[in-house]
Amino acid sequence: MSTATSSTSNTGRSFFGHPGALASLFSVEMWERFSFYGMQGLLAYYMYYSATEGGLGMDQGLALSLVGAYGGAVYLSTILGAWLSDRLFGSERVLFFSAIAIMLGHIGLALLPGFVGLIVGLILVAVGSGGLKANAVALVGSLYAKDDPRIDAGFSLFYMGVNIGGLIGPLLTGWLQVAYGFHIGFGAAAIGMAIGLGIYAAGRKKLPAGGNIPNNPLPASERKRYVVIFAAVLVIIIAAFATKIVTPANLASTLAYVVIIASAIYFALILRSKKVNATERKQVWAFIPFYIGSAAFWALFQQQFTFIAAYSDQRLDRHLGSWEMPPSWVTSINPVFIIIFAGVFAAMWSKLGKRQPHTAIKFGLALVIVGAAFLCFIPLESFTMTPLLALVGILLLCTFAELLLSPVGQAIATKLAPAAFGTQMIALFFLSVSLGTTLSGVLAGYYTPGNEIPYFIAMGGTAVVLGVAMMAATPGLKKLMGSIH
């Protein structure tokens, strides 16, 4: 199955002017994000709240670092999901069984006590989410021709489904956590994923038949070798934790190095492959700056689950009259704006067609805007408690940046992907998200309340500089990308 075909699938009913199969993928991703963000909105608080508050009583800095590491592990596991798809099972089957793993992970968090439930639940959710994300994006890409101008708009609609789930999940689980405790909140996430799995199972036949065919099938003679490789990797991971080479304290930084090494290996394998022709090889080289820009963006954006989560709990005035909003509800502010503006951006790209800004310009603007959002924290240092409206404005800027980069980044990964490495190229994009998300936990450790200005200048200033550099590199990227816009 190629991630972006030479002809568009238009059979059956359309979905807002797009292939009808987009509706099934929209639905499963919406419910998966409902469960994922519903759980992640509670995760930091569950880790660092005291036992009397229903939490695990961890050090706050360590908890935020682990949240970043967990988020990075989710996107790192897209490698496994992509490999299983491209070499063994095809995207559709991997997506289906990944959804089952996610549901089981949330059940583990809801029913198993203490650190046992945390470890079992997060491992299952991380592996399942990684498998689902890469393959859902691959299947969306398969609905369009590479030169179809609707593709960015299609990904924007798909992204709206992501954020409907991201909006409702934290609202429900956050309310349940305050009213009934963390485990009831995690249970709601499990039920949401079960609903999504049921809807997707009913609509599987609508997806392209090629979704069950691996792009680059693994010969039977090589399967035993890969079983040995996977077993060795598992043994190494277990040994690293057992010997305390990897500890909770250094997990995030270790994971960041792993992602960097994995990404370098992936790029090298694709660039050296005999299955990649000269034109495709140039396009892979062009993808590298997008990888770097994406990692930088997510290192700031994903701090809404690390630094901003703690900031919302301790520094934000969440009172609306006599009622105090749960801190996890801040997680839903960004999805509200996505739902409002994703359709606007999709319509704008559709109307502009081939006249829309080059992808490098979109990436550069995203970095400048998210950097400006962090710089907006600087004047708030003088406030004892930050007004809620101020944080809402900052998250609105982050939303505009996200809409310029995330759906566009997924689309460019499908458009620049060599035919033999379709889903794995998407996994590379998610590896950039993995690196950025992991760094969001590492960087949050440098935030010091009362000495905030250097932190915000470093975060925001670096992003602005990278954004300007990305836009300046546009002419060179155009030459490498050829006809890809």
Buried (B, 14 or more C-beta within 10 A) or exposed (E): BBBBBEEBBEEEEEBEEBBBBBBBBBBBBBBBBBBBBBBBBBBBBBBBBEEEEBBBEBEBBBBBBBBBBBBBBBBBBBBBBBBBBBBBBBBBBBBBBBBBBBBBBBBBBBBBEEEEBBEBBBBBBBBBBBBBBBBBBBBBBBBBBBBBBBBBBBBBBBBBBBBBBBBBBBBBBBBBBBEEBBBBBBBBBBBBBBBBBEBBBEBBEBBBEBBBBBBBEBEEEEEEEEEEEEEEEEEEEEEEEEEEEBEBBBBBBBBBEBBBEBBEEBBEEBBEBEEBEEEBBBBBBBBBBBBBBBBBBBBBBBBBBBBBBBBBBEBBBBEEEEEEBBBBBBBBBBBBBBBEBBBEBBEBBBEEEEEBBBBBBBBBBBBBBBBBBBBBBBEBBEEEEBEBEBBBEBBBBBBBBBBBBBBBBBBBBBBBBBBBBBBBBBBBBBBBBBBBBBBBBBBBBEBEEEEBEEBBBEBBEBBBBBBBBBBEBBEEBBEBBEEBB
